Amino acid sequence: MLVVSLPMMVVLAVLLTTKASSSLTDAAQRKGVSVARAVAVTDANDQVRLTTQQQRSATVQVVETMEQLTDSSRQVSATAQQIAAAAGSLADLAGNLETAAAAAKERY
């Protein structure tokens, strides 16, 4: 199965749309369709191409944002692990202090 990334699919769509635009104009001329109608179809095709390019740009931004969120999540996870380790160390120190205080209390 062929796996293609979303940005690559958008680029392919833009290329196909551009090719289709010139093909439609050529076909219209061969079939004797009016130039005005061919221009309308070409204009609509250009609008689709522009919209596709805008969607591609938005998709790239979404992918970048998702990558940033992934990085942030990893950083939060690492920080949480450090906090847990520090809490464990504090608990050990508290236990040691309690033992030392009890020993000092017995001595004095």
Contacts in CASP RR format, 6 or more apart in sequence:
PFRMAT RR
TARGET T0000
AUTHOR 0000-0000-0000
METHOD contacts of the structure
MODEL  1
MLVVSLPMMVVLAVLLTTKASSSLTDAAQRKGVSVARAVAVTDANDQVRL
TTQQQRSATVQVVETMEQLTDSSRQVSATAQQIAAAAGSLADLAGNLETA
AAAAKERY
4 12 0 8 1.000
6 59 0 8 1.000
6 63 0 8 1.000
7 56 0 8 1.000
7 59 0 8 1.000
7 60 0 8 1.000
7 63 0 8 1.000
10 52 0 8 1.000
10 55 0 8 1.000
10 56 0 8 1.000
10 59 0 8 1.000
11 56 0 8 1.000
13 52 0 8 1.000
14 49 0 8 1.000
14 52 0 8 1.000
14 53 0 8 1.000
14 56 0 8 1.000
17 45 0 8 1.000
17 48 0 8 1.000
17 49 0 8 1.000
17 52 0 8 1.000
18 49 0 8 1.000
20 45 0 8 1.000
21 42 0 8 1.000
21 45 0 8 1.000
21 46 0 8 1.000
21 49 0 8 1.000
24 38 0 8 1.000
24 41 0 8 1.000
24 42 0 8 1.000
24 45 0 8 1.000
25 38 0 8 1.000
25 41 0 8 1.000
25 42 0 8 1.000
28 34 0 8 1.000
28 35 0 8 1.000
28 37 0 8 1.000
28 38 0 8 1.000
28 41 0 8 1.000
29 38 0 8 1.000
END
